[in-house]
Amino acid sequence: MSVPSGSLGWLFDFGRWIARVPYAWQFRIRVHGRDRVPLSGGVVVVANHSSMADGPILFGVVPRRVTFLIKQEMFKGLVGYLLLKIGQIPVKRGEADRTALTSALAVLKAGGVIGIFPEGTRGEGDVASAQNGAAWLARVGGAVVLPVACRGTFEAKGWRPEVDVLIGEPFHLPEGKGKAALGVATEQVRDRLATLVAELDGLRVSEGRR
């Protein structure tokens, strides 16, 4: 199945609706390039991470069910139960979490979508510290990579602040084996995402919204 086992399809879609409608009322969200999202096949979404709002926003605006790798600390109590039921995967930070990677790989090979914030931590949205996980999953899972930039959530102030989501062009990673090849693929992921974030920043500046 294209979502993790144990998740509920109807609850997954209800969660996306909440993220897209009630939750999104906190912001004025503009999505650019939605038509670039492949409507079938395995996809690894890589996005910059500025605040806790980024994940729910992308969960709602991407026109497919997205299973995000989320830090394990979030999976506690009722919130953790619901995250599992809407198809999200807990991942241990700072180490190679084989259980999480295996679950994510199964989703990709079934033609699903995995979402990763390769920086691993929140901050100003810098993508310089992208990790190997996204590239490894895309190569082993036979998936395309879809870069997504999100701006406007970091220290958002005022009534319904403006948030922009820019979806880039999907791309395949170069073939190759070993750590060197994985390093090259990781650099490509990082460069594409950094370029997209810079493009979105330029768009917001040109429109006087930064």
Buried (B, 14 or more C-beta within 10 A) or exposed (E): EBBBEEBBEEEBEEBBEBBBEEBBEBBEBBBBBEEBBBEEBBBBBBBBBBBEBBBBBBBBBBBBBBBBBBBBEBBEEEEBEBBBBBBBBBBEEEEEBEEBBEBBBBBBBEBBBBBBBBBBEBEEBEBEEBBBBBBBBBBBBEBBBBBBBBBBBBEBEEEEBBBBBBBBEBBEBEEEEEEEBBEEBBEBBBEBBBBBBEBBBEBBEEEEBB
